[in-house]
């Protein structure tokens, strides 16, 4: 009884109370919900603007669909028609491959040379960087209109300048032989993004490597080959794959340039001017647009979109594997 009395007289703070531990499962569930809540905007965006359109396009590619009537199942007939019966598909593929190679070589080559020159400048380097990058900010439609004006065969400033020296300028966008080179020059003019990326990678190469190579008697070419190229190889690979994807998706500039150069009063991208002149600027995305929104062959256009997506995905996978092999994104 004395013991119970003494215990009763002790203050409440001296009495040991059992501690309730929060279940670990509840804390883990809260953390997961928190992560999901932060990722929700990205998940919604991915689902609404990528997964749903991709799955819908894949379904329509296996159907006959004209945007008016309900789609009917067609299996792989659209893909079979694409590579065996379409009269312009190989012309569009040929033009796209030509532009992709020219744009890739031009963008990467021009961007690399420009970046190297900018790293050597001691004064006003920021001004020249800005000047070389500014064209990349020009809207594609405005850039196409500007180039059509500059390369106008009769009133364009370039042909008038050539005329001062007695040189007969080409017809540019009105000549099938010069239309694609003109589009390539336009793509080079807006390649400032590639230049900036390569410039950043060049500035990240340690200067001690060049100093050591110079002391060993290495020439400028040897330094570029054995120091610069290996150091910027991952970024260079990114620039190449990015330029390939740009070439595969080349659309707006070709549509606007062909429409304006043809003098068509129709809306840009109409059947009257698409691929002008003589389908020399007809790219794969342009033929896809023509089939889907002018001929209303949406099932066939979806099949073309899936084919283009697969080709672009292949180059994206090459990029990711190349970056992983170079150790980018891996923890030290």
C-alpha positions, 0 to 999 in steps of 0.5 A: 500500500505504501508503494502505491501511495508513493507512486500516486504522489509522484508528479505526472512527469515522472510517470513513464507513458508508453510511446506510440510509434508511427507505422513505417508503412504510413510514412512510406506511403506519404512520401510516395504520395508526395513524390506523385504529387510533384510528378503529377504535372509531368505525368499529365503532360506526358499522358495527354500530349505524348502517350495519348496522341502516340497510341491514337496515331498507332491505332489510326495507322491500322485503319482507313480514316477520313476524319468524317466517317468512323475508322474501319480496320485495314491492318497493315495495308497503309504500310504496304501502300506506303512502300509499294504503291505511293507515287511520291513517297520515294521522291519525298524520302529522297528529298528528306535524306538529301536535306537531312545529310546537307543540314547535318553536315552544314549545321555541325560543321558550320557550328563547330568552325564558328565556335572554334573561331569564337574561342580564339577571339580576345575582344568583342567575343560576346558581341560576335556570339550574340550576332551568330546566335540571333538568327536562331531566334527568328521565327521559321516563317519570317526566316523563310519569307526573308530568304525568298526575298533575298533570293528572288531571281529578279529583284533579290539583293543577292542576284542584283549583287552578282549582276554587278560582276556580270554573273547571271544568278540562279533562279534559287527557289524557282529552280529544282536544282537550286531549291534544296541548296537554298533551303540548306543555306537557310538552315545554316543561317539559323544554326546558332543553337548548335554553335552555342552548345559546341562553344560551351563544350570547347570552353570546358576543355582544360587548357593544360592539355593544349599547353602540354601538347604544345610543349611536346611539339604537337601541331594545331591539327594534332591538338584538334584531333587528339585533344579537342575531338575526344573531349567534345565527342559526346556533345558533338554526337548530340549535335549530330543526332539533333541535326538529323532529327531536325532534317527528318522533320523539316517542314515549315521553311519548305512549305512557306518558301515553296508557296511564296516562290510559286506566287500562289495566292492560296494559303501556304501549304496548299496542294497548289504549291506544296513541293514547288518547284516540281516536287523538288522540296517535297519532304516526308513531313510535307507529303504526310501533311498533304495526305492527312489534311488535304486528301483526308487520308488520315489513316495513311498519314498516321502510318507515315507519322509512325514510320517517321517516329520510329526513324527519329526514335532510332537516332534518339536511342543512338544518342542515349547509348553514346552518351551513356558510353561516354559516362554522361549523367553517371555518378563518379 
